[in-house]
Amino acid sequence: MYTVIEKSLYNVRERGGFRYLDEGPVTERPPIIFLHGMLGNLTNWTDAVQSVAANGYRAIVPFLPVYTLPIGQTSMQGLVQYVHAFLDAMELDFVTLAGNSLGGQLAILYIFAHPERAGALILTGSSGLYEVEMGTGSPRRYDPNFVRERAAITFYEKEQVTEDLVNEMLEVVADRSCAIRLIKMARASKNETVRTRLHEVQVPTLLVWGANDAITPPDVAREFEELIPDSELHLIDKCGHAPMLEHPETFNRIMLHFLRERVSAASLAV
């Protein structure tokens, strides 16, 4: 299923049954794999991809089949297996993982399963500890105003909630098959907490959080910082659940500094 926004993308590539964006040079530096959230899409990372690519990093954004996996595989571990198969298909043995919301939780779970494949971690508004309930049931799911209200919770600046975004969300939730998988994935994310295993994340970790995140509040970020041994936290004012969308320049500046100072050194040591 292609969403409204994805249909407008002309540089989406396909390989081995996977859809993805791939920008920037192939170098000795580990490529950065950007993982989008529950109702996210490839364009969530457009500014970040352009920024790192312009600075000499390869950036790859796979489409995550959050609501198109076979029903029996619709789980966080199903997504872990999907990402592993994607990296194998792309012949990538060592990467930096970056994730927003559910994508952040997925990045953590991937490191638990395959610690040898990732040299660094970037989390922003990550799930995996706890989230404020947004409501994922079907009542009023065809109502644009209701969908717009749900989308608005994501952002500090409400003008981020465009008609394209609302239409994309409506396209997903109006499809009964997608809605069922969406609810199942939301429950799987809630049930598969990472708190007791975060000490296993032994790679440099960057936490970039919106100071006004209403879904995974700053206290979540502080708990991640406390539980992940080698982590650093940056809070961005007047920013909600998706800093890379609301404050791309600030997000990219923090990310690039982290990549230069921590990831290059870490990759050279491998």
QUIFENPE-V609284 format. One record per residue. RES is the residue in one letter. PHI is phi in whole degrees, 0 to 359 (* if undefined). BURIAL is + if it has 9 or more other C-alpha atoms within 8 Angstrom, else -. Layout:
{{RES | PHI | BURIAL} {RES | PHI | BURIAL}}
//
This chain:
{{M | * | -} {Y | 266 | -} {T | 279 | +} {V | 305 | +} {I | 290 | +} {E | 298 | +} {K | 298 | -} {S | 272 | -} {L | 271 | -} {Y | 256 | -} {N | 254 | -} {V | 286 | -} {R | 259 | -} {E | 226 | -} {R | 202 | -} {G | 58 | -} {G | 86 | -} {F | 255 | +} {R | 249 | +} {Y | 195 | +} {L | 258 | +} {D | 213 | +} {E | 229 | +} {G | 95 | +} {P | 283 | -} {V | 272 | -} {T | 226 | -} {E | 286 | -} {R | 293 | -} {P | 295 | +} {P | 295 | +} {I | 257 | +} {I | 259 | +} {F | 264 | +} {L | 247 | +} {H | 276 | +} {G | 268 | +} {M | 306 | +} {L | 254 | -} {G | 276 | -} {N | 206 | +} {L | 301 | +} {T | 288 | -} {N | 303 | +} {W | 253 | +} {T | 305 | -} {D | 295 | +} {A | 296 | +} {V | 297 | +} {Q | 297 | +} {S | 293 | +} {V | 290 | +} {A | 297 | +} {A | 292 | -} {N | 255 | -} {G | 90 | -} {Y | 250 | +} {R | 277 | +} {A | 237 | +} {I | 230 | +} {V | 236 | +} {P | 281 | +} {F | 288 | +} {L | 263 | -} {P | 279 | -} {V | 304 | +} {Y | 240 | +} {T | 229 | -} {L | 296 | +} {P | 307 | -} {I | 304 | -} {G | 289 | -} {Q | 254 | -} {T | 282 | +} {S | 198 | +} {M | 296 | +} {Q | 292 | -} {G | 298 | +} {L | 290 | +} {V | 302 | +} {Q | 296 | -} {Y | 297 | -} {V | 297 | +} {H | 297 | +} {A | 295 | -} {F | 296 | +} {L | 298 | +} {D | 297 | +} {A | 296 | +} {M | 274 | -} {E | 57 | -} {L | 249 | -} {D | 263 | -} {F | 213 | +} {V | 220 | +} {T | 259 | +} {L | 255 | +} {A | 233 | +} {G | 215 | +} {N | 249 | +} {S | 58 | +} {L | 301 | +} {G | 298 | +} {G | 292 | +} {Q | 300 | +} {L | 298 | +} {A | 299 | +} {I | 296 | +} {L | 297 | +} {Y | 295 | +} {I | 295 | +} {F | 302 | +} {A | 281 | -} {H | 222 | -} {P | 298 | +} {E | 284 | -} {R | 266 | +} {A | 235 | +} {G | 255 | +} {A | 198 | +} {L | 221 | +} {I | 235 | +} {L | 240 | +} {T | 217 | +} {G | 57 | +} {S | 288 | +} {S | 276 | +} {G | 120 | +} {L | 252 | -} {Y | 200 | +} {E | 227 | -} {V | 286 | -} {E | 297 | -} {M | 254 | -} {G | 89 | -} {T | 238 | -} {G | 283 | -} {S | 271 | -} {P | 304 | -} {R | 65 | -} {R | 290 | +} {Y | 269 | -} {D | 272 | -} {P | 301 | +} {N | 294 | -} {F | 295 | +} {V | 297 | +} {R | 296 | +} {E | 297 | -} {R | 296 | +} {A | 296 | +} {A | 296 | +} {I | 299 | +} {T | 292 | +} {F | 244 | +} {Y | 282 | +} {E | 270 | +} {K | 291 | -} {E | 291 | -} {Q | 293 | -} {V | 277 | +} {T | 273 | -} {E | 296 | -} {D | 299 | -} {L | 295 | +} {V | 299 | +} {N | 296 | +} {E | 295 | +} {M | 295 | +} {L | 298 | +} {E | 300 | +} {V | 287 | +} {V | 287 | +} {A | 283 | +} {D | 274 | -} {R | 302 | -} {S | 298 | -} {C | 294 | +} {A | 298 | +} {I | 298 | +} {R | 291 | +} {L | 299 | +} {I | 296 | +} {K | 296 | +} {M | 292 | +} {A | 298 | +} {R | 293 | -} {A | 297 | +} {S | 297 | +} {K | 295 | +} {N | 280 | -} {E | 261 | -} {T | 286 | +} {V | 248 | +} {R | 309 | -} {T | 285 | -} {R | 244 | -} {L | 296 | +} {H | 295 | +} {E | 282 | -} {V | 282 | +} {Q | 253 | -} {V | 237 | +} {P | 304 | +} {T | 231 | +} {L | 257 | +} {L | 245 | +} {V | 240 | +} {W | 230 | +} {G | 283 | +} {A | 294 | +} {N | 245 | +} {D | 297 | +} {A | 265 | +} {I | 258 | +} {T | 241 | +} {P | 301 | +} {P | 307 | +} {D | 299 | -} {V | 296 | +} {A | 299 | +} {R | 294 | +} {E | 290 | -} {F | 302 | +} {E | 298 | +} {E | 291 | -} {L | 267 | +} {I | 267 | +} {P | 305 | +} {D | 249 | -} {S | 225 | +} {E | 224 | -} {L | 245 | +} {H | 233 | -} {L | 258 | +} {I | 249 | +} {D | 290 | -} {K | 52 | +} {C | 214 | +} {G | 262 | +} {H | 277 | +} {A | 228 | +} {P | 303 | +} {M | 292 | +} {L | 264 | +} {E | 278 | +} {H | 226 | +} {P | 300 | +} {E | 295 | -} {T | 294 | -} {F | 302 | +} {N | 293 | +} {R | 298 | -} {I | 296 | +} {M | 296 | +} {L | 295 | +} {H | 299 | -} {F | 299 | +} {L | 299 | +} {R | 290 | +} {E | 276 | -} {R | 247 | +} {V | 281 | +} {S | 300 | +} {A | 295 | +} {A | 294 | +} {S | 291 | +} {L | 292 | -} {A | 279 | -} {V | 286 | -}}
//
